[in-house]
């Protein structure tokens, strides 16, 4: 089948399904700005069902926690002024192994400047090796530590009284709610020494407001993570670091209008399928984006209406969503699965149609004008021609849109024409942007000391220490610690992370990066390795509580990990044989994630609620 025939087939199937079930029957799953114009075509076609796994599987809980507290989320990249902080606290944040490259550089700046680093992690990570304090916490007890820190800081009056008095709301109720969360109480939950909890709380407060508790990424751990994100946000609020150098800076961006004369998207009377009304309210009342697992459930159940087609762009849903068996069940219910990608991902092996996409060095993408310290416009433009059948995402979106009858949403000749018109209409020079790749706006104040004004987008316009929004919906208005479920006898909790040379599972086919890290390792404490009668370097399989067994991976017996857990890098153990370099290398954490807890506030899906035993391969 040629590329044109594949597009004709796809559009014909989508129109036939829409005629029977409505355009909402199409769900679009995406990752990255390359998907922008395919999303544009499908929204113009009439579907509101657009979701990215990164919300419910990564940043969503911390975004919701910060929104409930400050009325805004910390952004991506985060608006953290790491370079200038005097105290950096990382709670499960693996700087140096994860996060944005710019933040790793800022981390190096902070270390060079003599900042105190406090790392909370069951594993002695790269960041922990740079820390003054490493707190090897019992997995799943982070909220207990955060509440104990706030208890010490409030009880001893170490918080920023001026900031709290001027901008805070409900502080007395908050203080009363955390009064019982003492270091002694937290020590029993976390396994940490109470004196260490007190010492680090005072260390954090000593540097305020130039003290920063990083909001983190990949924050869906145990199913109650939005409240943990809120506890983390409240600790930052006690530091008074919002809009302060060394805390959270206030970002700026250049707003660029869309192409002139663009029609409005049609409105769906049925709304989105991912978050239906249950007992008179939305299932997840604080969702700010669509939830991928919600769309998966609608596909399986047909409620609130049937979802019959998936278009998947640059995301491997078999790795990016928990519960692989549930994802495969949903795929079996589909009438059409279309995958757009640059690699032969696992989900591409189940597709009816695969549309090969050009990589970022071969294509134009939509403009990037994100919110950072300095307003900017960045242009991604091709430097080489794409080989074979690959086409840029904008081309796929436009050609699909034409076949779907929404060509009015693509009035431009090509992507260069579209971008040039938008840039010129906004008063910028297209040739200059093409030559430089980036244009910056004039400097604007990003700190209160520079003249920036503090405004908070909460209903009260204040920093909400006590959340009436949560109370009105029947949730805890102040975060409350919920202990994790205990591991079954003879099993350890599985925790996961990322590696600096790999991007999720997407780079497993890159021979150079694969050479740097061809497989993941299973980290385990030597005492636990002895119990399983295993030795360092031995190839092992992991068997989870539901009997699912992984492919083999080498064992790493090390005292750098808490005895109650094992650790593996995510993204290995791929099952599509077309992905020759990464095929069956290492163990898949996604395969072992069969039990998932759902965050009741926003639908986040837990990644650390499964337990494993180990056996020789």
Secondary structure as the mmCIF struct_conf table of DSSP 4:
data_model
#
loop_
_struct_conf.conf_type_id
_struct_conf.id
_struct_conf.beg_label_comp_id
_struct_conf.beg_label_asym_id
_struct_conf.beg_label_seq_id
_struct_conf.end_label_comp_id
_struct_conf.end_label_asym_id
_struct_conf.end_label_seq_id
HELX_RH_AL_P HELX_RH_AL_P1 UNK A 3 UNK A 21
HELX_RH_3T_P HELX_RH_3T_P1 UNK A 23 UNK A 25
STRN STRN1 UNK A 26 UNK A 30
BEND BEND1 UNK A 32 UNK A 32
HELX_RH_3T_P HELX_RH_3T_P2 UNK A 33 UNK A 35
HELX_RH_AL_P HELX_RH_AL_P2 UNK A 36 UNK A 45
TURN_TY1_P TURN_TY1_P1 UNK A 46 UNK A 46
STRN STRN2 UNK A 50 UNK A 52
HELX_RH_AL_P HELX_RH_AL_P3 UNK A 53 UNK A 54
HELX_RH_PI_P HELX_RH_PI_P1 UNK A 55 UNK A 59
HELX_RH_AL_P HELX_RH_AL_P4 UNK A 60 UNK A 70
BEND BEND2 UNK A 71 UNK A 72
TURN_TY1_P TURN_TY1_P2 UNK A 75 UNK A 78
STRN STRN3 UNK A 80 UNK A 80
HELX_RH_3T_P HELX_RH_3T_P3 UNK A 82 UNK A 84
BEND BEND3 UNK A 86 UNK A 86
STRN STRN4 UNK A 87 UNK A 91
BEND BEND4 UNK A 92 UNK A 92
STRN STRN5 UNK A 95 UNK A 95
TURN_TY1_P TURN_TY1_P3 UNK A 96 UNK A 97
STRN STRN6 UNK A 98 UNK A 98
BEND BEND5 UNK A 99 UNK A 99
HELX_RH_AL_P HELX_RH_AL_P5 UNK A 101 UNK A 112
TURN_TY1_P TURN_TY1_P4 UNK A 113 UNK A 114
STRN STRN7 UNK A 116 UNK A 120
BEND BEND6 UNK A 122 UNK A 122
STRN STRN8 UNK A 123 UNK A 123
TURN_TY1_P TURN_TY1_P5 UNK A 126 UNK A 127
HELX_RH_3T_P HELX_RH_3T_P4 UNK A 128 UNK A 130
BEND BEND7 UNK A 132 UNK A 132
STRN STRN9 UNK A 133 UNK A 135
HELX_LH_PP_P HELX_LH_PP_P1 UNK A 137 UNK A 138
TURN_TY1_P TURN_TY1_P6 UNK A 139 UNK A 140
HELX_RH_AL_P HELX_RH_AL_P6 UNK A 142 UNK A 155
TURN_TY1_P TURN_TY1_P7 UNK A 156 UNK A 157
BEND BEND8 UNK A 159 UNK A 159
HELX_RH_AL_P HELX_RH_AL_P7 UNK A 161 UNK A 167
STRN STRN10 UNK A 168 UNK A 169
BEND BEND9 UNK A 170 UNK A 170
HELX_RH_AL_P HELX_RH_AL_P8 UNK A 171 UNK A 177
TURN_TY1_P TURN_TY1_P8 UNK A 178 UNK A 180
HELX_RH_AL_P HELX_RH_AL_P9 UNK A 183 UNK A 190
HELX_RH_AL_P HELX_RH_AL_P10 UNK A 194 UNK A 206
TURN_TY1_P TURN_TY1_P9 UNK A 207 UNK A 209
BEND BEND10 UNK A 210 UNK A 210
STRN STRN11 UNK A 211 UNK A 213
BEND BEND11 UNK A 217 UNK A 218
BEND BEND12 UNK A 222 UNK A 223
HELX_RH_AL_P HELX_RH_AL_P11 UNK A 225 UNK A 239
TURN_TY1_P TURN_TY1_P10 UNK A 240 UNK A 240
STRN STRN12 UNK A 242 UNK A 242
TURN_TY1_P TURN_TY1_P11 UNK A 243 UNK A 243
BEND BEND13 UNK A 244 UNK A 244
TURN_TY1_P TURN_TY1_P12 UNK A 245 UNK A 246
BEND BEND14 UNK A 247 UNK A 247
STRN STRN13 UNK A 248 UNK A 248
STRN STRN14 UNK A 252 UNK A 252
BEND BEND15 UNK A 259 UNK A 259
TURN_TY1_P TURN_TY1_P13 UNK A 260 UNK A 261
HELX_LH_PP_P HELX_LH_PP_P2 UNK A 262 UNK A 268
BEND BEND16 UNK A 269 UNK A 270
BEND BEND17 UNK A 273 UNK A 275
STRN STRN15 UNK A 277 UNK A 278
TURN_TY1_P TURN_TY1_P14 UNK A 279 UNK A 280
STRN STRN16 UNK A 281 UNK A 282
BEND BEND18 UNK A 283 UNK A 284
TURN_TY1_P TURN_TY1_P15 UNK A 285 UNK A 286
BEND BEND19 UNK A 288 UNK A 289
HELX_RH_AL_P HELX_RH_AL_P12 UNK A 292 UNK A 301
BEND BEND20 UNK A 304 UNK A 305
STRN STRN17 UNK A 309 UNK A 313
BEND BEND21 UNK A 314 UNK A 314
HELX_RH_AL_P HELX_RH_AL_P13 UNK A 317 UNK A 320
BEND BEND22 UNK A 321 UNK A 322
HELX_RH_AL_P HELX_RH_AL_P14 UNK A 324 UNK A 333
BEND BEND23 UNK A 335 UNK A 335
STRN STRN18 UNK A 336 UNK A 341
BEND BEND24 UNK A 342 UNK A 343
TURN_TY1_P TURN_TY1_P16 UNK A 346 UNK A 346
HELX_RH_3T_P HELX_RH_3T_P5 UNK A 347 UNK A 350
BEND BEND25 UNK A 352 UNK A 352
STRN STRN19 UNK A 353 UNK A 356
STRN STRN20 UNK A 357 UNK A 357
HELX_LH_PP_P HELX_LH_PP_P3 UNK A 358 UNK A 359
HELX_RH_3T_P HELX_RH_3T_P6 UNK A 360 UNK A 362
STRN STRN21 UNK A 368 UNK A 368
STRN STRN22 UNK A 372 UNK A 372
BEND BEND26 UNK A 373 UNK A 374
STRN STRN23 UNK A 376 UNK A 378
BEND BEND27 UNK A 383 UNK A 384
HELX_LH_PP_P HELX_LH_PP_P4 UNK A 385 UNK A 387
TURN_TY1_P TURN_TY1_P17 UNK A 388 UNK A 389
STRN STRN24 UNK A 391 UNK A 391
HELX_RH_AL_P HELX_RH_AL_P15 UNK A 393 UNK A 403
TURN_TY1_P TURN_TY1_P18 UNK A 404 UNK A 405
HELX_RH_3T_P HELX_RH_3T_P7 UNK A 407 UNK A 409
BEND BEND28 UNK A 412 UNK A 414
HELX_RH_AL_P HELX_RH_AL_P16 UNK A 415 UNK A 425
TURN_TY1_P TURN_TY1_P19 UNK A 426 UNK A 427
HELX_RH_AL_P HELX_RH_AL_P17 UNK A 430 UNK A 436
BEND BEND29 UNK A 437 UNK A 437
STRN STRN25 UNK A 438 UNK A 440
BEND BEND30 UNK A 447 UNK A 447
HELX_RH_3T_P HELX_RH_3T_P8 UNK A 448 UNK A 450
TURN_TY1_P TURN_TY1_P20 UNK A 451 UNK A 451
HELX_LH_PP_P HELX_LH_PP_P5 UNK A 452 UNK A 454
BEND BEND31 UNK A 458 UNK A 458
TURN_TY1_P TURN_TY1_P21 UNK A 459 UNK A 460
BEND BEND32 UNK A 461 UNK A 462
STRN STRN26 UNK A 463 UNK A 464
BEND BEND33 UNK A 465 UNK A 466
HELX_RH_AL_P HELX_RH_AL_P18 UNK A 468 UNK A 472
TURN_TY1_P TURN_TY1_P22 UNK A 473 UNK A 474
BEND BEND34 UNK A 475 UNK A 475
BEND BEND35 UNK A 477 UNK A 478
HELX_LH_PP_P HELX_LH_PP_P6 UNK A 483 UNK A 488
TURN_TY1_P TURN_TY1_P23 UNK A 489 UNK A 490
STRN STRN27 UNK A 492 UNK A 497
TURN_TY1_P TURN_TY1_P24 UNK A 500 UNK A 501
TURN_TY1_P TURN_TY1_P25 UNK A 504 UNK A 509
HELX_RH_AL_P HELX_RH_AL_P19 UNK A 511 UNK A 516
BEND BEND36 UNK A 518 UNK A 519
STRN STRN28 UNK A 521 UNK A 524
HELX_RH_AL_P HELX_RH_AL_P20 UNK A 526 UNK A 531
TURN_TY1_P TURN_TY1_P26 UNK A 532 UNK A 533
TURN_TY1_P TURN_TY1_P27 UNK A 536 UNK A 537
STRN STRN29 UNK A 539 UNK A 544
TURN_TY1_P TURN_TY1_P28 UNK A 545 UNK A 546
STRN STRN30 UNK A 549 UNK A 549
HELX_LH_PP_P HELX_LH_PP_P7 UNK A 550 UNK A 552
STRN STRN31 UNK A 553 UNK A 557
TURN_TY1_P TURN_TY1_P29 UNK A 559 UNK A 560
STRN STRN32 UNK A 561 UNK A 561
TURN_TY1_P TURN_TY1_P30 UNK A 563 UNK A 564
STRN STRN33 UNK A 565 UNK A 569
BEND BEND37 UNK A 570 UNK A 571
STRN STRN34 UNK A 574 UNK A 574
TURN_TY1_P TURN_TY1_P31 UNK A 577 UNK A 578
BEND BEND38 UNK A 579 UNK A 579
TURN_TY1_P TURN_TY1_P32 UNK A 580 UNK A 582
STRN STRN35 UNK A 583 UNK A 583
TURN_TY1_P TURN_TY1_P33 UNK A 584 UNK A 584
BEND BEND39 UNK A 586 UNK A 586
HELX_RH_AL_P HELX_RH_AL_P21 UNK A 589 UNK A 592
STRN STRN36 UNK A 598 UNK A 598
TURN_TY1_P TURN_TY1_P34 UNK A 600 UNK A 602
STRN STRN37 UNK A 605 UNK A 605
BEND BEND40 UNK A 607 UNK A 608
STRN STRN38 UNK A 611 UNK A 616
#
